[in-house]
C-alpha cells in the first residue's frame, strides 16, 4: 500500500547520496502531506540516520485524514507528517492519534508548542506559513489589470474569470482561507464576501497548490495560496509576485502526529523526535520548500518569509479545528457558494 521511492535520488537532493545507511532497525510507515520531493528527502534522510526502513506515500491532508479514518480499526500508518493543524485536531478529537510529548518540545518556537498544548499532546507544529494573494506579472500586464492589494480587491468586476481558488472539501489551504476570513470579519460577512468573489472564480481546484501553479504558467491571473507554495514557483523562475492582503490574512501551523494503534510505535516516536531538530528542518530549503521551520536553530534563509512582518489573523486552531465547526463551515460553503452557477 505504501509507495516505494528512490532512496538514492532523495539522498542526492540533500547532498548525502554517498553516505551509507546504518544497520537496519525496523520499519516506519508514513503518510506525508507536503510536496513529494520534500517528503522523499525527509524519508531518505531519516532512513540514512537511523537505519529504519521507511515506506512513504504522499497525499493531500484531507486524503490523509480519510485514510486514517478508514484504517482506524486496523492502522497501517505510523506517522502523519505535514498538513494544517486543523485536520490533526479533527483526528485527535476522533481518537485517531496517539498523544506524545517529545523531549525537544521546549526547544521549539512558541507557536509550535502552542499547537501541541491545544491538541492535548496529539500533534506538534513543524512549520508555518501565511496565505497570500498571488498574481502573474505578465498576465496582468497583458490584460492591463490592476495589481490587487486586498481581499476586497479580488471582487472587482475586472477580475471576472481570472481568479482561481482551491476547494475546501479537499484542500486544507482553502479551509484555512475561509476560516481566516470568518475570524477576520465574522461568519455572515465572510460568506457574503465569498459569494461575491465566486463571480470572479474560474475554478475551485482539488489541491491548495494547483491555483498557484496555474498562475505561474499563465493559465489564470490570480490566486490565493500559501506563501511558501508561491515562493517555490518564484524560485523555479516563473513571473509571479506575492501580496499580503491589507485587511490581514490567515496562516497555518503544519504538524506531525503519531497514529493511534501504530504498529511501529517506537519508530514513530523516533521520527517525531528526529524531525524536531535543526538538521531535519534544513532539508526543506534544499528541496525548494520555503516553510518557516519550528526550530529557531534551523539555518536562516532570506527566501523563507518573515512571518513576524505579516499582518495575521489571530487564528484559533482549537475552535476551527473542531469537527463540528469544520463541518458546519464546509456545509455552509457547499450550500451557499459551491452550489452557485458560474
N, C-alpha and C positions, 0 to 999 in steps of 0.2 A: 504494500500500500504506500510505502514511503519511497519517493523517487531517489535514485542514486544520482550523484553528481560527480564531476571530475575533481578529485582532491588536488591533483597536480595543478589544474587550471586555477582553482580557487586559491591555493597557496601562492601561486605566482602573482596573483592580484595584490597580495600583501608582502611580497618580496621574500617568501620563506620556502619556495619550492624545493630548495636544496637541503632543507632540514629534515632529518629522519625522525619520524614519529616515535615516541616512547612505546614501550611494550603495551600491547592491547590490554585494556582494563574494562571490558564490558561494552554495553550498548546504550545509546540515547536516541530516542525518537522525538523529533522536534517539528512543530508547526511554526512557520516564520512568516510575518506579515510584510516586512519591508521589501525593497527591490531585490530581485533574485541574486544579482552579483554580490550584494552585501550579505544576504543570508548564506550564500555558499562560502564566502570568505570567512564569516564567523564560524560556521560549522567546521571548516577545514582547519582553522587556527586552533579551535578547541580540541579537535581530534589530535592535532600535532602536539599540543601542550600536555595532554592528559593520557593519550593512548586510547581514549574511549571512542568507539566506533559510532559515528553519527549518521542516522538516516533522517533526511530533512525533506520536507515538502513546503513549497511557498504558496500561500493563498492570501486572499484579502481577509481583513479582520472579521467581517461578517461571515465569510465562509468558514473561517476557523471556529467561530463560536458555534455555527451549525454542526460542524463535525464533532466538536467536543460534546455537544448535547446528544448527538446521535450515538456516541460511544460511551455514554455515561455509565451504562451497566457493565461495560467491558472495555475500559480505556485502552487505547493503543498508542496514545500520545503521552509523553513525559513532561515536556516543557513547551510553553507557548511564548514565543518571543515576538515583541513588537505589537503595533496596533494601539489605538487610543484607549486610554484608561476606562472610558465609559463601558466598553464591552467586557473588559476584565471585571469591572464592578458587577455587571449583569451576571456573568459566570459565577462570581463569588456568591451573589445573592441566591443563585440556583444550586449552590453547594457543589459546584463542579471543580473548584480549586482547592488546593492544599495550602493552608497558611504556613508561612516560613519567614523567619527574620534572619537575614544574613549578618554575620559579624562585621561586615563592611558598611552596614547601613548608615552609621553616623559620619562616614566619610563623604556622603553624597550631598548635593545641593538640597536646600530645604524643600523645594518643590517636589523632588523625587521622594524624600522622606514623608512629605505630607500625604502623597497618594498611598503610600504603604500604611500610614496611620488611618486614613479614611476608609481604606478597604479592609481594615481589621487584620492586616498582615497577609492578605491574599495576593497582592501584587506589589511591585516596586517600580518607580519611574526609572527609565533608562535613557530617555531623551525627550526633548521638547521642540516645538516649532509653532509658528503662528500662521493663521490664514491671511493670505494676501490676494490682491487683485493683480492679474497678470494680463499684459497685452503684447501683441506682436507689433513692433515698431514699423515694419514695412507695410503690414496690412493696414494699420491705422493711417499711415501717410498716404497710401494709395487711394483709400476711400475718403480721405480728408475728414477723419473723425477726430473729435477731441479726446484727450487723454483723461480717463476717469480719475477722480480724486476721492470718491466716497462711495458708500453703498448706494445712496440715493441716485448718484450719477448713472448707475447701471440701468435705471428705469427710464432714462431719456429715450424719446422716440427714435433718435438717430442710431441707436444701438439695436434696433429691432432685427432679430435673427442673427445677431453677431455674438451672443453670449452663450457659453457652454458651462454646464454645472454637472456635478455627479448626483446620482440618485441616492437618497438617504436610506432606501430599503436594502441597498447592497454596499454602500460606501460609508465608512466611519468618518471620512472627511466631510461629506455632506451633512451628516448629523451634527458634527462639530460646528459647521457654519450655521445651521438652523438654531441649534441650542444657544449659540453665541448671540444671535440676533434676538432671540427670546429674552435673554438676560440683559441685553442692551436696551431694548425698547418695551418689553412686556410682550406677552404671547399674542394678544389680539393685533397689536400694531405690527409685530413681526410677520404674522400671516397675511395681513393686508399688504405689506411690502412684497412678500413672496408671490402673491397673486399678481401684483403689478409687474414684477420682474419677469414672471412667466411669459408675458407677451414678447419679451426680447430673447428668450431662451430657444436655441435651435435643437438642443438635445440634452437629456439627462443620462449621463453615462454610468456604466456599472461600477467602474473604479474611480477613486479620487484622483489618480494620476492621469487618467485619459484626457480630461479637458486641457491640462497644460501642455500635453503632447500635441494636441490638436492646434493649440495656439502657436506652439513652437514651429510647427510645419505649415502655418498659414492657412489651415483648414477652417479656422474661426478666429475672430478678432480678440475676444476677451474671455476670461475665465476667473473663477475663484478657486484657489487651491492652497496647499501648504507651501510656505516659502522655500522649504528645503527641496521640494519637488521642482519648483521653478529654477532654483539655483543649479540643480543638476542639468537642466536643459540649457541654461545660460553657459555653463562650463563646457557643454558639448558644442557651443558655437552658434546656437540659434538666436535670432534677433528679438529677444523678449525682454521686458522690463517688469519690475515689481513695484506696486504701490500699496501702502498700508492705508486702509480706509480712515478718513479723518474722524469718523464717529467713534472709532475703536474697533477692535477685532478679537475674535476668539482664538484660542490656542489649544493644543493637545499636550498631554504628557503620555508618551508611549511607554508601555510597561512590559515586564516579563512576569510570568507566573507559572506555578507548578500545578499539573493536573491531578485532581483527587483520584487516588487509586493507581497512580503511575507505577508501571511495572519496574521501572529503573529509578526509584525514588532517590537513592543515594547519588546517582549520577546526575539527576535533575538538579539536586542541590549544589553539586559541584559546578554545573554550568551556570546556575544562578549566581553563585559567588564569583566565578571566573569573569563573568561579563561586567561585574561591578568594579572593574579595575581600569585604570587609565589605558593600559596597553590594549585591552579588548576594545575600548571605546575609540581608540585611534584607528581602528580598522575602517570605520565608516568613510572618512575623507579619502582613504586610499582606493575606495571603490566609487568615488564621485558621489558620495552621500553626505549631506551637509546639515544633519540634525545637531542641535545643541546637546552635548553629552551631559549625563547626570553627574559625572565625577569631575570636580574642579581641577583635578590633576591631569586631565586629558590635554593633549598638545593643542595650544591655541592655533587657530587658522583664521585669517581675515575673511575667508569666504563663508564661514559659519556665522549666521546672523546674530547680532547682539540683541537678545530678547528683551533686555532692560531698556532699550531705546524705542520700543514699540508700544503704542497705546493699546493696552489689553483689557478685555472684559474680565471682571473678577469671576472667573469660571468656577461654578460649583460642581465639582466632579461627583461628589456623593449624591446630590439631588438628581443631576441629569444622567447619572449612571444607573439610577434605579430602574428596574424593569418596567414598572407601571408608568413612570413618567416618560420613558423612552417610547413605550408602546403607544401612549396617548398622543405624543407629538408625531410619531410616524403615521398613525391612523389619520390624524388631522391633515397631515401633508397629503396623503393619498386622496382624502376626501375633498379637500379644498384647493389643492394645487396640481397634484399629479393627474387628476381626472379632467383638468381643463383642456379644451381643444387648442391646437397650435396651427 
